[in-house]
Amino acid sequence: MMNDEFDNWDIATRAIRTGHKRTAEGEHSEPIFATSSFVFDSAAHAAARFAGDEAGNIYSRFTNPTVRAFEERLAAMEEGESCVAFASGMAAILSTCLGLLKAGDHVVCSSSVFGTTTVLFNRYMSKFGIETTFVSLTDMAQWEQALKPETRLLFLETPSNPLTQVADIAALSELAHKNDALLVVDNCFCTPVLQQPLKLGADIVVHSATKYLDGQGRAMGGAVVGDKKLVGEEIFGVVRTAGPTLSPFNAWIFLKGLETLNLRMQAHSDNALQLAQWLEQQPAVEKLYYPGLATHPQFDLVKQQQTAPGGILSFEVKGGRESAWRLIDSTRMLSITANLGDTKTTITHPATTTHGRLTDEQKAETGISEGLIRIAVGLENFEDIKADLQLLAQL
């Protein structure tokens, strides 16, 4: 949450110094407040807290000092007014929908979002009378044509998962606001270190803290950042009432993760760029998707709205699923897991994991082929990562 105390600090400094309000114990590192409830001085004091007449802790479902420290730090890094933390990234997306939408509302969503996000809109939000139209992330004409008088939200990920397509956030923000809609951007792949959607015109930023914000694959969590009204009141009301609460211990893990986020994101990007350049030279690679390459369709846009290309890349191998699985199974160091954002490099087959719940038609529309492999490049030595993929030469 921006204020005069640190609004001139660099993001690396905010990631270390904001959010923590030192207690009477004088601790240097942020404490974990492992408590479900808080004690009041008197009945009148309790009544004032519950009525909202006095700010302060009430119950850890929605007020906890450790969780609040994480929220304030992430808000400062995204340059937002308010942040609300959740038990997972999907809980953050669901709570955004519950807080801002009602029956009869319409959402325009990129077709290039995480598979579970697609399922959330198609299978579950539709039960509450909320309609969703899916469009190409990069085709502005499709976004414009999909708009209706009932459109309330435009939702997207950029870069997309797993093909790393990049949306023009500023252009989509202008389109949304012309039609009295809100722009919601999932910033999981970039984090505020590489991209700050609010500064580009987005209204709300969503995170899966499970990924890069943690950085070591230790804990589940999510967050939403935006203004005091939409996020601080409407979306906060969902966590207070429905309880998709982030635990204090996980919040503390994310606090420590944020402290090194600036260094890690640059290192992830450096390793990923080297790997992408090597993959370009491999005959078995039919298509390569990485925002740091000049061959990427949105390369110029990436340079405008991101400070680095990030640590995620995907590529298609000759021979479809058989070759993809063979390469994945040949690795000995890379972790075969669908998670990403870890210090450890991970490899997965999107068509049968992250996007496995999509229909064949949906996969075809979004470019998820049977030969596609996604790698979330970690912080190991690049030569060791490359050596673990040597089977490519035999495909």
Secondary structure, DSSP 8 states (H G I E B T S, - for coil): ---TTTTTS-HHHHHHHSS----TT--SS------SB---SSHHHHHHHHHTSS-S--BTTT--HHHHHHHHHHHHHHT-SEEEEESSHHHHHHHHHHHH--TT-EEEEESSS-HHHHHIIIIIGGGGT-EEEEE-TT-HHHHHHH--TTEEEEEEESS-TTT-----HHHHHHHHHHTT-EEEEE-TTTHHHH--GGGGT-SEEEEETTTTTT-SS----EEEEE-TTIIIIIIHHHHHHH-----HHHHHHHHHHHHTHHHHHHHHHHHHHHHHHHHTT-TTEEEEE-TTSTTSTTHHHHHHH-SS--SEEEEEETTHHHHHHHHHHH-SSSEE-S--SSSS-EEE-GGGTTTTTS-HHHHHHHT--TTEEEEE--SS-HHHHHHTTGGGGG-
